[in-house]
Amino acid sequence: MAAPSVVTKMSKVDKKLKKKQMKFRDMLEKNEGIQISETPTKILCVHNGGLDNSVSREEISTALYTNGSLIDVIMLPKKPYSFVCYKTAEDATKSFTEYNGLEMPPDGKRKHSVILYLSYVNKVPSDLLPCKDLPPGLIVLENFVSEAEENQLISSLHWQNDNQLKHREVMHYGYEFRYDINDVDADDPLPQSIPVKCNEILQKALQTGYVKHLPDQLTVNKYVQGQGIPPHVDTPSAFEDGIMSLSLLSQIVMEFSHPEGQQISVLLPRHSLLIMTGESRYLWSHGITPRKSDIITKADGLDLVMRETRVSFTFRKIIHPKDRIGRTIPFQTSDLSIMLPKCQTDAEKLENSHVQQVYEEIADHFSGTRHTPWPKISQFIKDMPVGSLMADIGCGNGKYLGLNQSVYEVGSDRSVNLSEICHQRSHEVYVGDVLHIPLRSCSFDFCICIAVIHHMSTQERREAAIIELLRILRSGGKLLIYVWAMEQERHKIKSKYLKESKLHNTDKDHSLNSHGNCSDQFKSGASASKENLNRGDSQFINRKTENDSNPELTCDSQSDKKDSLDCTDRKRTEETNGSQADNKTNCCLTVHKNRTYFQQQDVLVPWERKDQDNNTTSFHRYYHVFKEGELEEMCGRISGCCVLEKYYDQGNWAVIVLKQ
């Protein structure tokens, strides 16, 4: 007879810990691309242990130190988690067992304690891993020199104590690179030219065809474990195209950054030659993050590779000052277009630069143009039964809070400054992200999300936002969503946004401005300065609401209640949409000309603010304007989301959905 199985009952504390851990795990896998492992690995993800929680690298290193086996702690900007790397999976297991659920008390940087939740990791964010897709013009030639050649080059170096910078040791040949002016003194060559032992390597590089000029300047850097170099672009006017860097003694991961936020990590193996040409040389900055290890991908999964002392030989061809006169430097940032994101990281950076940062800048001015609630949204709120619980996600300055005194409500906004305005008006608000709503699941009766979803820069993020909004609703709860419409004319009637093109310059009353697309000082996109393009902005329009009666409620997301366009409307829609409205072919974001029809769905919309001295600052916010039917089709693809009503409201598409 088989022995009876023994079932160990979990304590309440263990159950709570497990529940929290699973919540963070699901969030990381869904939104961050981090793959959690069921079996122990050498890398732990520390939930709540990130810079975004005001937790420092030193605190994590001290708290999770296990008998000297902790190798490295990797912190990411604006993330609520970090990675801790150990020598072995066994060491990571010891740390997991001992420190999972560890509480870190408040200190000078944070007001509240945080609890650390640990998970084993199989996959980390893409910006931590070397990428196979290199920046345009970047070439990496592996095994370019042999170990014997490496030994010859290293033995020819004679380091001196006075050749030290903050993060590394450095030597120069041919011409000294002066870090105080980021240039060389072409009239003062050094007595020591590039070593003869480099000649064969340089000739070999020229034969590849990637390098057109024989270098006459060499900088040798020595990096010990844990050292790096800040992001920079080698002075465009000082050196020719085709800068080379030879990696000796150790591999390294170098980070390349585009001015508009895209980042690519490139693995430079030992003995490899890096060649920067074209865009990668003039446009992308490159740097080395100071840390003791790199996470790389191998056939059998992730591997942690320790950094050793690395020596790099950087070869350049100088441009003499007399030859710089009238010379055009390619790939200037003022000529660049902002690109649609290709991955999660790009999307976050675009939205941070061209949505979130802009609202922080314009919060007071923006709030000053947002006074009157829209009738249909107001009615939706006033119709809520007594005692209902409502969440306003993306509440802005709170103009929809307090309309129904018989309901309990809470608001949130991504902007700290807009949330502060709400707080000053005695509303219950918090700073939060629509993709990560820190509210209990299945707890709210109603939710409104006005002028938020159209700021999400990918379809996946737009759908994820709706899923997150539905999560906090109870079964049978209702959600109202408003997004900006691509169709700004309907039934031969122009939206308020288009009608104001003639009145705008003289109209000083902004009480009619809507949730998000209008400013008292607008200029056309054509006149917006390129210098301010990367400041980001959008605008919200002055729109009155049509007094249409609400259609009969239905659970058919493809209902016949959908308004039909007449021939004129259809012609206008076809002209407006055209082939340019296809997101797959339009990778560049154009600056929309205010008070005109949209020419494509993904745009930057200008907002201009004048100060007391009449100085104008331009901003551009990112928008994805929705075509007719797009919003309800998106809702229809989401499980448990039933479209009750859809309508057009002064240049906006709106839906009311039911959580089933």
Buried (B, 14 or more C-beta within 10 A) or exposed (E): EEEEEEEEEEEEEEEEBBEBBEEBBEBBBBBBBBBBBEEBBBBBBBBBBBBBBBBBBEBBBEBBBBEEBBBBBBBBEEBBBBBBBBBEBEBBBBBBEEBBBBEBEEEEEBEEEBBBBBBBBBBBBBBBBBBEEBBEBBBBBEEBBEEEBBEBBEEEBEEEEEBEEEBBBBBBBBBBBEEEEEBBBBEEBBEEBBBEEBEEBBEBBBEEEBBEBBBBBBBBBBBBBEBBBEBEBBBBEBBBBBBBBBBBBBBBBBBBBBBBBBBBBBBBBBBBBBBBBBBBBBBBBBBBBBBBBBBBBEEEEBBBBBBBEBBBBBBBBBBEBEEEEEEEEEBEBEEBEBBBBEBBBBBBBBBBBBBBBBBEBBBEBBBBBBEBBBEBBBEBBEEBEEEBBBBBBBBBBBBBBBBBEEBEBBBBBBBEBBBBBBBEBEBEBBBBBBBEBEBEEEEBBBBBBBBBBBBBBBEEBBBBBBBBBBBBBEEEBBBBBBBBBBBBBBEEEBBBBBBBBEEBEEEEEBEBBBBBBBBBBBBBBEEBBEEBBBBBBBBBBBBBBBEEEBBEEBEEBEBEBBEEBEEEBEEBBEEBBEEBBEBEEBEEBBBBBBBBBBBBBBBBBBBBBEEEEEEEBBBBBBBBBBBBBBBBBBBBEBEEBBBBBBBBBBBBBBBBBBBE
